[in-house]
Amino acid sequence: MTVGAESLLEAEEAAWHELSAELERLTDEEMERPGLTPDGWSVKDVLFHIGAWSADCGMQLERMRMGTWEEPHEDVERQNREWFELSRAMDLRIVKAEFAAARTRMVVEFGTMPEITPPAVEWFEESGPLHYEEHLVDLRRWCR
């Protein structure tokens, strides 16, 4: 593993712990209450959103590692709306489990990359530490 990969994994882990610490402060009822974002997302919806992008990242990294990756042409806003609709009907326990599992797969895939390419870095940073930090702003406000 390269030094750059190690520092990215460390940044992801630190951001994950910050995110997890904020989540531990909330009850299940608080996690399901709409209003975390101006669009009416709950904490559960944000967990599903982060987990869905982490799962997508894990899949993209696996494709990169296997040599089958092609740049996806995703409409991010459309994808976020679709995932929001899915998350609203899901059980919180399932969302929490998938959130953790997706993060684990993403980290494992990144950690086993034979070569850390710019697309791998971009996917990992955008789906991991930068994404966690983006949503921590709203979550910290919600927790206070």
C-alpha positions in Angstrom: 0.0 0.0 0.0 1.3 3.4 -0.9 1.8 6.3 1.6 -1.0 8.2 -0.1 -3.4 5.3 0.3 -2.5 5.0 4.0 -3.2 8.7 4.6 -6.5 8.5 2.8 -7.5 5.5 4.8 -6.5 7.3 8.0 -8.6 10.3 7.0 -11.6 8.1 6.2 -11.3 6.4 9.6 -11.0 9.7 11.5 -14.0 11.1 9.7 -15.9 7.8 10.2 -15.3 8.1 14.0 -16.5 11.7 14.1 -19.6 10.7 12.2 -20.2 7.7 14.4 -19.7 9.8 17.6 -22.5 12.2 16.5 -24.8 9.3 15.5 -24.4 7.7 18.9 -25.9 10.7 20.6 -29.2 10.2 18.9 -32.2 8.0 19.8 -33.9 5.9 17.1 -36.8 8.4 17.2 -34.5 11.3 16.6 -32.9 9.5 13.7 -36.2 9.0 12.0 -37.5 12.5 12.5 -37.5 14.6 9.2 -35.9 18.0 9.2 -32.1 17.3 9.3 -31.8 19.0 5.9 -33.9 21.7 4.3 -35.3 19.0 1.9 -36.8 17.2 4.9 -34.3 14.4 5.1 -34.0 12.6 8.4 -30.7 11.2 9.9 -31.8 7.8 8.7 -32.2 9.2 5.1 -28.7 10.7 5.3 -27.3 7.3 6.6 -28.9 5.5 3.7 -27.6 8.2 1.3 -24.0 7.9 2.6 -24.3 4.1 2.6 -25.6 4.0 -0.9 -22.7 6.1 -2.2 -20.2 4.0 -0.2 -21.7 0.9 -1.8 -21.4 2.4 -5.2 -17.9 3.4 -4.5 -17.0 -0.2 -3.4 -18.4 -1.5 -6.6 -16.5 1.1 -8.7 -13.2 0.3 -6.8 -13.7 -3.4 -7.4 -14.2 -2.8 -11.1 -11.0 -0.7 -11.1 -9.1 -3.4 -9.4 -10.4 -6.0 -11.8 -9.7 -3.9 -14.9 -13.3 -3.6 -16.0 -14.0 -0.1 -14.8 -15.6 2.5 -17.2 -16.4 6.0 -16.1 -20.0 6.0 -15.0 -22.3 8.7 -16.3 -24.6 9.2 -13.3 -27.0 12.0 -12.7 -26.1 12.6 -9.1 -29.2 14.7 -8.2 -31.5 12.1 -9.7 -29.7 9.3 -7.9 -29.9 11.1 -4.6 -33.7 11.7 -5.1 -34.3 8.0 -5.9 -32.3 6.9 -2.9 -34.2 9.3 -0.7 -37.5 7.8 -1.8 -36.1 4.3 -1.0 -34.8 5.3 2.4 -38.1 6.6 3.6 -39.7 3.2 3.5 -36.7 1.3 5.0 -36.4 0.1 8.6 -33.7 2.0 10.6 -32.0 -1.2 11.7 -31.5 -2.3 8.1 -30.3 1.2 7.1 -27.7 1.1 9.9 -26.5 -2.4 9.0 -26.2 -1.5 5.3 -24.5 1.8 6.2 -21.8 0.0 8.1 -21.4 -2.9 5.6 -21.1 -0.5 2.6 -18.4 1.5 4.4 -16.5 -1.7 5.2 -16.6 -2.9 1.6 -15.4 0.5 0.4 -12.5 0.6 2.7 -11.5 -3.0 2.0 -11.7 -2.4 -1.8 -9.6 0.8 -1.5 -7.1 -0.9 0.7 -6.6 -3.8 -1.8 -6.1 -1.6 -4.9 -2.8 -2.7 -6.6 -2.4 0.9 -7.9 -4.1 4.0 -6.4 -5.2 5.9 -9.5 -6.7 9.4 -9.6 -10.2 7.9 -10.2 -9.8 5.6 -7.2 -8.8 8.5 -5.0 -11.6 10.7 -6.3 -14.3 8.0 -5.7 -12.9 7.1 -2.2 -12.5 10.7 -1.0 -15.9 11.8 -2.4 -17.8 8.8 -1.0 -15.9 8.6 2.2 -14.2 11.3 4.3 -15.3 14.3 2.2 -18.9 13.0 2.1 -18.9 12.3 5.9 -17.7 15.8 6.6 -20.3 17.3 4.3 -23.1 15.7 6.3 -21.5 16.2 9.7 -22.3 19.9 9.4 -26.1 19.2 9.4 -25.7 16.4 11.9 -23.8 18.5 14.4 -26.5 21.2 14.2 -29.2 18.6 14.6 -27.5 17.1 17.7 -27.2 20.4 19.4 
